[in-house]
Amino acid sequence: GFTSGAGFPYMGNNGFGINNVLGNPDLKPERVTGKEIGADLRFFLGRLNIDFTYYNQLTTDILVLRPLAATSGFQYMRANSGEMVNKGVELIVSGDPVKTSTFGWNISLNWAKNNNEVLRLAEGVDEISLESGFSDIGSYAIVGDAYGAFYGTKWIRDDNDNLVINPATGLPYRDPLEANIGNPFPKWMGGLRNTFTFKGLELTALLDVREGQSVWCGTIARLHRLGRTEQSADRERMYVIPGVLATGTDDDGNPIAG
């Protein structure tokens, strides 16, 4: 989609190609088993309500695209691979501070936290790419990380988390190893809803919060690349990237912060 080169089929002719994903007649359905405990408490004739739940769920036989050696003629195979766990809590507190024959005010607060972790993948496999649409960042299932964790390029930093700058170019050094750069799951989610009723009319307002969630927008990345964003238009000035200059490299070629 980013070039004007030849595509397939060529010149609008019909064409057939083998899918790069190998089918699997032995697929099984994913299964989720878990334990849950909770409480539903009501006070003052229902004017104050508390609903609490704790859960621990294990997902087995996860359906993924497992990588294959390209010499097989395929790149991936659909397979059941591994296990992951979800543990979390959910809390809802609601009540009616005001309740008359003509006017009512109901307020509801909800809060939830979920911890996700990949426990196991296929034998001999520590990571599986979950998407292949982009090359500069990826979403992976990696043992010990959250399902769908973002992995990509990071900058080299010193012990105080400062960027290490190449004195020859003025640009930061790129870390040769990719690393975890984000978790797609929020640290917690919450919401606050107020509902007012008056003689059959109802007005409601909702505040929804997702805290600590990492999101990557491929559209913005491509617009940056093509120079179509406001940020990419700021190119006619000199500026200094804050950090520390490298004074050289060690025996392994890694920059030494100065």
Disulfide bonds with the S-S distance in Angstrom:
none
